[in-house]
């Protein structure tokens, strides 16, 4: 049996923009379906919002996202956390980060340089005790990313 796991991100109306941005970062075209395409009557507030969307790369990276329905956005908005670095530690109330690993520092740097557009850099991409490259940022959509270079020890 083949299995896969993908983060499914919930947005307050900007899932299309986020998926487009992540498609640019990962070099893949987003696939987006709206509430209207799935049968919501025209003219309702969420008709053009994303009910299902994903970006999937040939090497298996996949991110899914949708827009939380309008009547639930107040609840969803209160669930966004904050992340910061303080005295060498990561302090956060977010329930998750996205971790994206690369085989080389050059590839990690390319991903990093694209993701940092409009982002808050929490830890610049640099060599660390456990990786040839490690960095952390919160992107313009409020999602915190950890970018690193894999080592052979990561799979032992």
Backbone torsions as a table, in degrees:
resi	resn	phi	psi	omega
1	UNK	NA	131.9	175.9
2	UNK	-96.0	135.5	178.9
3	UNK	-125.5	155.5	172.9
4	UNK	-145.0	156.7	179.2
5	UNK	-133.3	132.2	-179.8
6	UNK	-135.8	140.5	173.1
7	UNK	-68.5	142.6	176.6
8	UNK	-120.1	108.2	-174.0
9	UNK	-94.4	141.6	-179.1
10	UNK	-110.7	126.4	-176.7
11	UNK	-120.3	163.3	-178.9
12	UNK	-100.9	37.4	177.0
13	UNK	118.4	-3.9	-179.4
14	UNK	-118.8	27.8	178.5
15	UNK	-61.9	-38.4	179.6
16	UNK	-60.2	-46.9	179.0
17	UNK	-63.2	-42.3	180.0
18	UNK	-63.6	-46.7	179.7
19	UNK	-63.3	-38.6	176.8
20	UNK	-63.0	-44.3	178.5
21	UNK	-62.1	-48.2	-179.4
22	UNK	-63.9	-33.4	174.5
23	UNK	-61.9	-41.2	177.0
24	UNK	-64.2	-44.7	-179.5
25	UNK	-60.9	-44.9	-172.6
26	UNK	-93.0	-6.3	179.9
27	UNK	71.9	39.8	-179.7
28	UNK	-140.2	151.2	178.8
29	UNK	-83.0	130.6	175.3
30	UNK	-72.4	149.0	172.1
31	UNK	-111.8	123.4	-173.3
32	UNK	-130.9	133.7	174.4
33	UNK	-126.5	138.2	-176.7
34	UNK	-98.5	164.8	174.9
35	UNK	-58.0	-38.4	179.0
36	UNK	-61.8	-40.7	178.1
37	UNK	-64.9	-24.5	179.6
38	UNK	-97.1	13.2	170.7
39	UNK	109.7	-0.8	177.7
40	UNK	-67.3	132.3	-179.6
41	UNK	-60.6	141.8	178.3
42	UNK	-57.9	147.4	176.6
43	UNK	94.4	-13.4	176.8
44	UNK	-78.8	155.4	-172.5
45	UNK	-57.5	-31.3	-173.5
46	UNK	-101.3	5.3	-173.0
47	UNK	-51.8	-41.7	-177.0
48	UNK	-93.5	1.8	179.3
49	UNK	-81.0	163.2	-176.4
50	UNK	-80.7	121.2	173.8
51	UNK	-97.1	-25.7	177.1
52	UNK	-153.1	130.3	177.0
53	UNK	-156.8	153.1	177.1
54	UNK	-156.8	157.5	168.9
55	UNK	-122.0	126.1	-179.6
56	UNK	-132.4	132.5	179.0
57	UNK	-100.3	162.8	179.0
58	UNK	-64.6	-25.5	-178.9
59	UNK	-92.6	12.0	170.2
60	UNK	99.9	0.7	176.6
61	UNK	-78.8	130.9	-178.8
62	UNK	-142.3	133.6	174.6
63	UNK	-127.0	130.6	177.6
64	UNK	-112.3	155.3	-179.9
65	UNK	-159.8	157.9	171.7
66	UNK	-153.6	168.7	175.3
67	UNK	-97.1	125.3	176.0
68	UNK	-61.7	134.1	179.3
69	UNK	-54.2	147.5	-173.6
70	UNK	-50.1	-45.5	-176.8
71	UNK	-66.1	-10.8	179.5
72	UNK	-107.7	-0.4	-172.7
73	UNK	-68.2	-29.8	177.5
74	UNK	-62.3	-43.0	177.6
75	UNK	-64.7	-44.4	-178.1
76	UNK	-65.4	-38.6	-177.6
77	UNK	-63.1	-31.1	-179.1
78	UNK	-77.6	-10.0	-178.2
79	UNK	-89.6	-8.5	179.6
80	UNK	-71.8	132.5	-179.2
81	UNK	-103.3	-173.9	179.0
82	UNK	-131.3	148.3	179.1
83	UNK	-132.1	140.0	177.7
84	UNK	-151.6	162.2	174.1
85	UNK	-102.4	135.0	-178.2
86	UNK	-145.6	119.4	179.4
87	UNK	53.5	39.6	178.3
88	UNK	80.1	4.3	180.0
89	UNK	-115.1	152.4	173.6
90	UNK	-91.4	122.5	179.1
91	UNK	-112.7	124.5	-175.5
92	UNK	-152.4	155.4	168.4
93	UNK	-119.9	13.2	176.3
94	UNK	-76.7	143.9	-179.8
95	UNK	-80.4	-7.9	-177.2
96	UNK	-160.1	159.7	166.1
97	UNK	-127.2	159.5	168.8
98	UNK	-97.6	129.9	179.0
99	UNK	-111.6	121.7	-178.5
100	UNK	-122.2	117.6	-177.1
101	UNK	-108.7	148.9	177.3
102	UNK	-126.9	158.4	179.1
103	UNK	-79.0	-23.5	-177.0
104	UNK	-130.7	156.6	176.5
105	UNK	-66.5	-37.0	178.7
106	UNK	-60.1	-44.3	179.3
107	UNK	-67.2	-42.4	177.9
108	UNK	-60.5	-40.5	179.6
109	UNK	-65.8	-38.5	178.2
110	UNK	-64.0	-44.5	176.1
111	UNK	-61.1	-46.4	-179.4
112	UNK	-57.0	-50.0	-176.9
113	UNK	-60.9	-33.2	178.0
114	UNK	-77.0	-42.4	-179.3
115	UNK	-67.2	-26.2	-175.7
116	UNK	-74.3	-9.2	178.7
117	UNK	-61.3	115.3	179.9
118	UNK	74.1	8.3	-175.4
119	UNK	-94.3	164.9	169.5
120	UNK	-102.7	114.9	-179.9
121	UNK	-79.4	122.1	179.8
122	UNK	-93.9	-36.7	178.5
123	UNK	-146.8	113.9	-177.8
124	UNK	-59.9	149.2	177.3
125	UNK	-66.0	118.6	-178.2
126	UNK	-161.6	166.6	176.5
127	UNK	-62.0	144.8	177.7
128	UNK	-132.8	178.1	-179.8
129	UNK	-64.3	-23.5	-175.2
130	UNK	-115.2	-2.6	-175.3
131	UNK	-154.2	150.1	174.8
132	UNK	-68.0	-17.2	176.6
133	UNK	-158.9	130.3	178.3
134	UNK	-145.5	134.8	175.1
135	UNK	-152.0	158.9	-179.7
136	UNK	-139.2	137.3	178.6
137	UNK	-149.1	159.6	170.4
138	UNK	-112.6	120.0	-174.7
139	UNK	-76.0	176.7	-175.3
140	UNK	-67.4	-8.8	177.5
141	UNK	-100.3	3.4	177.8
142	UNK	88.2	9.3	-179.5
143	UNK	-95.1	129.8	178.9
144	UNK	-91.9	130.6	-178.6
145	UNK	-116.4	141.4	169.1
146	UNK	-113.2	122.4	177.9
147	UNK	-112.6	132.6	177.7
148	UNK	-149.3	169.9	175.8
149	UNK	-103.1	127.5	179.3
150	UNK	-71.7	149.4	171.6
151	UNK	-116.3	164.5	178.4
152	UNK	-60.2	-28.6	-179.7
153	UNK	-69.8	-16.9	-178.6
154	UNK	-63.9	-18.7	-174.2
155	UNK	-116.7	12.6	-179.3
156	UNK	-99.4	NA	NA
